[in-house]
Amino acid sequence: MEKLLALNFSDDYLLAAVQPFAGKFSFLSATDDNKYYFYFRVNPYTQQIDFGADYKKNFRDRQGLYLGDLIKNIEQGNRYNIDTISEDYITLFDCIIKPLRELYEKKMRVFDNSFSFDSNTVITAVAVFSDNISDNAKEKIINYFKKKNITINATLSTDELAVKCFTTKKGLFCQNRKFAVLEALGSNLNMSIVWANNKEFKREQFRQFRGYGIDPMIKVIAEKIVKSVNITEHIIDSENKDEINAEIIRHYDKAAAVIRHFEQNAQKRTIKISTVFACNPTNKISVNLSLDELNQTAYNISRQYSAFFTNSFLSVNDIKISSLENVILLGNSLGNKSVLQEFNTLASSKVQYYNSLEAEDILMEAFSMDLQSIEGNNFQEQIPLDDMEESTQFLSISKTVNELDISTLQKGQIVYLDTFDSTPGKGAAFQELEFLGGVVFRVVSSGRSLKQGDTAQAIFNIWRINMQLDFLITRSGKNLGRFRTRVVKKITLK
């Protein structure tokens, strides 16, 4: 009997599954949608904490007994304080781990009545972490689950599992084939290239576009409501972008309701709604929305998805669509009619779409992966594009050079290095560096051991293709020594 537990950590929920025997895959959950949601309610009288999707609205409305943004708060090392309770956010996992262990025991006993299990039993697990979760948060989660007797011995990536799932269902035998995977199961849009050869699946390239995991229509409606209200009522300081963004996110559910209204009333082209802001819940304001205007704005955003894919991802990595076996789209946001239309125009015969429910089944592939060949912490660096304005700017400013004198750079300018090592097992890598001045750079992302936020002091002032570059690396104030790139094949300035 296979005792492995598979865990899938997303932005705001956890999926768990077991497969005691082949063909007996089962999610472990007491809810209809199989998800352990990262929204919590604290009972100040009993100090008990429970979780659920219903608490999401309460949290977004800033009601005092409700908690959320779990992953973000874990990453930042924050504590929550309610009444006399003060704890690290990561301890909120306790109210999830307890029923998870109970369900695990119950499921295993179905297949083996003699299955031995108690509070001290260590469960071996494999984890799939969303690329929206930082390495720092992943490490904290792994360590905390180990304290709770759930030992995560391997980590997998959603894109690799998606390719394996797709090729298995299609009966494809892959020999040195490449697949593009676009995943929008959370708040961000993640793009990657996965190399498949026999039973081996390996991510080769990765890029992240922050905020583009949300359905374009939902995003447009929420932004329209919030900004229209704020222009007339001046409830939030226009310079307070964090507060405005939080209010936009809070309006995503209302935006989804607007979409349903238009779908159910096809003859109507406008709607008048009323809303309130979390910071001023007694002031109800009306907003008029035009479907035609919303559709046009959402369409313009939809076109950016394919532009990001071709210009900001494939072209930067010198990859042609013709070299890809398939383009796999994951998540409801990528099923938006305009988004799908753009990708079908781009590569119609190669596009394969999975909605969020289908994407959950990809976790099944974790039980057939060769876990012996997977490193315990095979985390990838992320390249964030924080908002639409930054993303648009990135598309329009980019040039390649064969030689670079770093003294000519402007502060804040980005240098992207494509590197290569022909040694077996090595291959392509990359570094994306932000110039801070002098000879100092900040690591934005890296395909090797450098981490986002590292400081890199250049040894050479003149950089050329076909040479290796040396840097002195500092991480969190600690000197890590010298880092040498693979041979530089391409230098791109942004």
C-alpha positions in Angstrom: 0.0 0.0 0.0 1.4 3.4 -1.0 1.3 5.7 2.1 2.5 8.9 0.3 0.6 12.1 0.9 0.5 14.7 -2.0 0.0 18.3 -1.1 -0.7 21.2 -3.4 -0.1 24.6 -2.0 -1.8 27.4 -3.9 -2.2 31.2 -3.2 -5.1 30.7 -0.8 -5.9 27.1 -0.4 -4.4 23.6 0.0 -5.3 20.4 -1.8 -4.3 17.0 -0.4 -4.6 13.5 -1.9 -3.6 9.9 -1.5 -3.4 7.0 -3.8 -3.0 3.8 -1.6 -3.2 1.6 -4.8 -3.2 2.3 -8.5 -6.5 3.6 -9.6 -7.6 4.5 -6.0 -6.7 8.3 -6.2 -8.6 10.3 -3.6 -8.7 13.9 -2.4 -8.6 14.3 1.4 -11.2 16.9 2.2 -14.4 17.4 4.1 -15.7 20.0 1.6 -17.3 19.6 -1.7 -14.5 21.3 -3.6 -11.7 19.5 -1.9 -10.0 22.7 -0.7 -8.6 23.7 2.6 -9.0 27.5 2.3 -6.6 29.9 3.9 -9.2 32.1 5.5 -9.8 31.8 9.2 -12.0 32.8 12.1 -10.7 33.1 15.7 -13.2 32.5 18.5 -12.0 34.9 21.2 -13.9 33.0 24.0 -12.6 29.5 23.3 -9.5 30.6 21.3 -10.4 27.9 18.8 -9.6 28.7 15.1 -11.4 27.2 12.1 -11.1 27.8 8.3 -13.3 28.1 5.3 -14.2 29.8 2.1 -17.1 31.7 3.8 -14.6 33.7 5.8 -13.0 35.3 2.8 -15.6 38.1 2.6 -15.3 38.8 6.3 -11.6 39.1 6.0 -11.7 41.3 2.9 -14.2 43.5 4.8 -11.7 43.8 7.6 -13.8 42.3 10.3 -11.7 41.8 13.4 -11.9 38.1 14.1 -11.0 37.0 10.6 -7.6 36.3 9.1 -6.2 35.8 5.6 -3.3 36.5 3.3 -1.7 33.5 5.0 1.2 32.9 2.5 2.1 36.6 2.4 2.2 36.9 6.2 4.2 33.7 6.5 6.8 35.1 4.0 7.0 38.3 6.0 7.3 36.5 9.4 4.2 38.4 10.7 2.2 37.6 13.8 -1.6 38.1 14.3 -3.1 39.6 17.5 -6.7 39.0 18.4 -7.9 39.6 22.0 -5.3 37.8 24.2 -4.0 35.6 21.3 -0.7 36.4 19.6 0.8 33.9 17.3 2.9 33.5 14.2 0.7 33.3 11.1 2.2 29.9 10.2 0.5 28.4 13.3 -2.8 28.8 11.5 -1.9 25.6 9.6 -2.7 23.7 12.8 -6.4 23.8 12.3 -5.9 22.4 8.8 -3.3 19.8 9.7 -5.4 18.2 12.4 -8.4 17.3 10.1 -6.0 16.4 7.3 -4.2 13.8 9.5 -7.6 12.4 10.6 -8.8 12.1 7.0 -5.4 10.5 6.0 -5.8 7.9 8.8 -9.4 7.2 7.9 -8.7 6.7 4.2 -5.7 4.4 4.9 -7.8 2.3 7.2 -10.3 1.7 4.4 -7.7 -0.3 2.6 -5.9 -1.7 5.6 -7.7 -2.3 8.9 -4.4 -2.9 10.7 -2.9 0.4 9.6 -1.0 1.7 12.6 -1.4 5.5 13.2 -1.3 7.9 16.1 -0.4 11.5 16.8 3.3 10.7 16.5 3.1 8.9 13.2 5.3 10.6 10.6 3.6 11.0 7.2 5.8 11.1 4.1 4.7 13.7 1.6 5.4 15.3 -1.7 4.5 19.0 -2.2 3.5 21.0 -5.3 4.0 24.7 -4.6 2.4 27.4 -6.6 5.0 29.6 -8.3 3.3 32.5 -6.6 4.8 31.3 -3.3 8.3 32.5 -2.5 11.2 30.3 -1.6 11.3 31.8 1.8 7.6 30.9 2.5 8.1 27.4 1.0 11.0 26.7 3.4 9.0 27.9 6.4 6.0 25.7 5.4 8.2 22.6 4.9 9.9 23.1 8.2 6.6 23.7 10.1 4.9 20.6 8.5 7.9 18.6 9.6 7.3 19.7 13.2 3.8 18.4 12.8 5.0 15.0 11.7 4.4 15.6 7.9 7.8 15.3 6.2 7.9 16.8 2.7 10.7 14.9 1.0 10.3 16.2 -2.5 8.8 19.2 -4.3 7.2 19.2 -7.7 6.2 22.0 -10.1 2.7 22.4 -11.5 4.0 22.9 -15.1 6.0 19.6 -15.1 3.0 17.7 -13.7 0.8 19.3 -16.3 3.0 18.2 -19.2 3.2 14.7 -17.7 -0.6 14.6 -17.4 -1.2 15.8 -20.9 1.3 13.4 -22.5 -0.1 10.5 -20.5 -3.7 11.2 -21.5 -2.7 11.6 -25.2 -0.4 8.6 -25.1 2.5 10.6 -26.3 6.0 9.1 -26.1 8.3 12.1 -25.8 11.8 12.2 -27.0 13.4 15.6 -26.5 10.2 17.6 -26.9 9.4 21.0 -25.5 6.1 22.3 -24.1 5.0 25.7 -23.1 2.8 25.9 -19.9 0.8 29.0 -19.0 -0.7 28.8 -15.5 -3.2 31.2 -14.0 -4.5 29.3 -11.0 -3.8 32.2 -8.6 -3.3 35.9 -8.8 -0.3 35.8 -11.2 0.3 34.5 -14.7 3.2 32.0 -14.8 4.9 30.9 -18.0 7.4 28.1 -18.4 9.0 25.8 -20.9 9.1 22.2 -19.9 11.5 19.7 -21.6 10.1 16.1 -21.9 12.3 13.1 -22.7 11.0 9.6 -22.0 9.7 9.8 -18.4 11.8 12.8 -17.5 10.2 16.3 -17.3 12.2 19.3 -16.5 11.5 23.1 -16.4 13.9 25.0 -18.6 12.6 28.6 -18.6 10.2 30.5 -16.3 8.7 34.0 -16.1 6.0 35.5 -14.0 3.5 38.4 -14.7 2.1 39.6 -11.4 -1.7 40.3 -11.3 -2.5 38.7 -14.6 -3.8 35.4 -13.1 -7.2 37.2 -12.7 -9.8 36.9 -15.4 -9.4 40.1 -17.5 -13.2 40.9 -17.3 -13.2 40.5 -13.5 -10.2 42.7 -13.2 -11.6 45.4 -15.5 -15.0 45.5 -13.7 -13.4 45.7 -10.2 -11.0 48.4 -11.3 -13.8 50.4 -12.9 -16.0 50.2 -9.8 -13.3 51.2 -7.4 -11.7 54.0 -9.5 -15.1 55.5 -10.5 -16.2 55.6 -6.8 -12.9 57.1 -5.7 -12.8 59.8 -8.4 -16.2 61.1 -7.2 -16.0 60.4 -3.4 -12.2 60.6 -2.7 -12.4 57.9 -0.1 -8.9 56.6 -0.6 -5.8 58.8 -1.2 -5.0 58.3 -4.9 -1.3 57.9 -4.0 -2.1 55.0 -1.7 -1.8 52.3 -4.3 -1.7 49.4 -1.8 -5.1 50.5 -0.3 -6.6 51.0 -3.7 -5.4 47.6 -4.9 -6.8 45.9 -1.8 -10.1 47.5 -2.5 -10.0 46.3 -6.1 -9.3 42.7 -4.9 -12.2 43.0 -2.5 -14.5 43.8 -5.4 -13.6 40.7 -7.4 -16.6 38.8 -6.1 -18.9 41.7 -7.0 -17.3 41.8 -10.4 -18.1 38.1 -10.9 -21.8 38.9 -9.9 -21.9 41.6 -12.6 -20.7 39.1 -15.2 -23.4 36.7 -14.2 -26.0 39.4 -14.5 -25.0 40.2 -18.0 -24.9 36.5 -19.0 -28.4 36.0 -17.6 -29.8 39.2 -19.2 -28.3 39.1 -22.6 -30.4 42.0 -23.9 -29.1 44.5 -21.3 -26.0 46.5 -22.1 -25.8 48.6 -18.8 -26.2 48.0 -15.2 -26.4 50.3 -12.1 -24.9 48.8 -8.9 -24.2 50.1 -5.4 -21.1 49.4 -3.3 -19.2 50.4 -0.2 -15.5 50.6 0.6 -14.1 48.5 3.5 -12.7 51.7 5.1 -16.1 53.4 5.0 -18.8 50.7 5.1 -21.7 53.0 5.8 -21.3 55.2 2.7 -23.2 53.4 -0.2 -22.3 54.7 -3.6 -23.9 53.9 -7.0 -21.9 53.1 -10.2 -23.1 52.8 -13.8 -21.3 50.1 -15.9 -21.4 49.7 -19.7 -21.0 46.2 -21.0 -19.6 47.5 -24.3 -16.9 49.6 -22.6 -16.0 46.8 -20.2 -15.7 44.3 -23.2 -13.4 46.6 -25.1 -11.1 47.2 -22.1 -11.0 43.5 -21.2 -10.2 42.7 -24.9 -7.3 45.0 -24.8 -5.9 43.3 -21.8 -6.5 39.9 -23.3 -4.3 40.8 -26.2 -1.5 41.4 -23.8 -1.4 37.8 -22.7 -0.3 36.6 -26.1 2.0 39.6 -26.4 3.7 38.6 -23.1 4.0 35.1 -24.3 5.6 35.9 -27.7 7.6 39.1 -26.9 8.4 38.9 -23.2 8.9 35.2 -22.9 9.6 33.2 -26.1 11.6 35.9 -27.9 13.7 36.7 -24.9 14.6 33.1 -24.6 15.1 32.7 -28.4 12.3 30.1 -28.6 10.0 29.8 -31.7 6.4 28.6 -31.4 7.2 26.1 -34.2 9.7 24.3 -31.8 7.0 23.7 -29.2 5.0 20.5 -29.2 2.0 22.1 -27.4 0.9 25.2 -25.5 -0.9 24.2 -22.3 -3.2 26.7 -20.6 -4.2 26.2 -17.0 -6.8 28.1 -15.0 -10.2 29.7 -15.6 -8.6 33.1 -16.4 -7.0 31.7 -19.5 -10.3 30.3 -20.6 -11.6 33.8 -21.1 -13.1 33.9 -24.6 -10.8 36.7 -25.8 -7.7 35.2 -24.3 -8.4 31.8 -25.8 -9.1 33.5 -29.2 -5.7 35.2 -29.1 -3.8 32.0 -28.4 -5.8 30.0 -30.9 -4.9 32.6 -33.5 -1.3 32.3 -32.4 -1.0 28.5 -32.4 -4.5 27.0 -32.8 -3.5 23.4 -33.4 -1.2 23.4 -30.4 -3.3 24.9 -27.7 -4.7 22.7 -24.9 -6.8 24.3 -22.2 -7.6 23.0 -18.7 -9.9 24.8 -16.3 -9.3 25.0 -12.6 -11.3 21.8 -11.8 -9.3 19.8 -14.4 -6.1 21.3 -13.2 -6.8 19.8 -9.7 -6.6 16.3 -11.3 -3.0 17.1 -12.4 -2.1 16.4 -8.8 -2.7 12.7 -9.5 0.4 12.7 -11.6 2.5 13.3 -8.4 2.1 9.6 -7.5 3.7 8.4 -10.8 6.7 10.8 -10.8 10.2 9.5 -10.2 10.6 11.1 -6.8 14.1 9.7 -6.4 15.4 12.0 -9.1 13.7 15.1 -7.7 15.6 17.5 -5.4 14.0 18.4 -2.1 14.1 22.2 -2.9 14.0 22.6 -6.6 12.7 26.1 -6.4 12.8 28.4 -9.4 13.5 32.1 -9.4 10.7 34.5 -10.5 10.7 37.5 -12.7 7.9 39.7 -11.6 6.1 42.3 -13.7 4.2 44.2 -11.0 1.4 45.9 -13.0 0.1 46.7 -16.5 2.1 49.9 -16.8 5.4 48.1 -16.1 4.6 45.2 -18.4 3.7 47.5 -21.3 7.0 49.4 -20.8 9.0 46.1 -20.8 7.5 45.1 -24.1 8.6 48.4 -25.8 12.2 48.8 -24.4 14.6 46.0 -25.2 17.9 45.7 -27.1 20.7 43.1 -27.5 24.4 44.0 -27.4 27.6 42.0 -27.9 29.6 44.1 -25.5 28.6 46.2 -22.5 30.5 48.8 -20.5 28.5 48.8 -17.2 29.7 52.4 -16.5 27.2 53.5 -19.2 24.2 52.0 -17.5 21.5 54.1 -15.8 20.3 53.3 -12.2 17.4 50.9 -12.4 18.3 49.6 -15.8 17.9 45.8 -16.3 20.6 43.6 -17.8 19.4 40.1 -18.9 22.2 37.5 -19.4 21.5 34.3 -21.4 24.3 31.8 -20.5 25.2 28.2 -21.5 27.5 25.4 -20.4 27.9 22.4 -22.8 28.9 20.1 -20.0 26.4 17.2 -19.7 23.7 18.0 -17.2 24.4 21.8 -17.3 23.0 23.6 -20.4 21.2 27.0 -20.5 20.9 29.4 -17.6 20.1 33.1 -17.1 20.6 36.0 -14.7 18.5 39.2 -14.7 20.2 42.0 -12.9 19.1 45.5 -11.9 21.9 48.1 -11.9 22.1 50.0 -8.6 25.2 52.1 -9.5 29.0 51.8 -9.5 29.6 48.1 -10.1 26.7 46.8 -8.0 23.5 45.0 -9.2 20.5 43.5 -7.5 19.4 40.0 -8.6 15.9 40.1 -10.0 15.9 36.5 -11.0 18.3 33.7 -11.8 18.2 30.2 -13.4 20.9 29.0 -11.0 21.8 29.4 -7.4 21.4 33.2 -7.1 18.3 34.3 -5.4 16.0 37.3 -5.9 17.2 40.2 -3.8 20.9 39.1 -3.7 23.5 41.9 -4.2 26.0 41.2 -7.0 29.2 43.2 -7.2 30.7 42.9 -10.7 34.4 42.0 -11.0 34.6 43.1 -14.7 33.5 46.5 -16.0 33.4 45.3 -19.6 31.1 42.4 -20.4 31.2 40.5 -23.7 29.5 37.5 -25.2 31.4 34.2 -25.1 33.0 35.1 -21.8 32.2 34.2 -18.2 31.4 36.9 -15.7 32.4 36.9 -12.0 30.5 38.6 -9.1 30.9 38.9 -5.4 27.5 37.9 -3.9 25.9 39.3 -0.7 22.7 37.8 0.7 20.8 39.4 3.6 24.0 41.2 4.6 26.1 38.0 4.5 29.0 37.6 2.1 28.6 34.4 0.1 31.8 34.7 -1.9 32.4 34.6 -5.7 29.8 33.5 -8.3 30.8 32.7 -11.9 28.2 32.6 -14.7 28.2 30.1 -17.5 29.5 31.4 -20.9 27.5 34.4 -21.9 25.6 33.9 -25.2 23.4 36.9 -25.2 23.2 40.3 -23.4 19.9 42.1 -23.4 19.3 45.6 -22.0 15.9 46.6 -20.8 
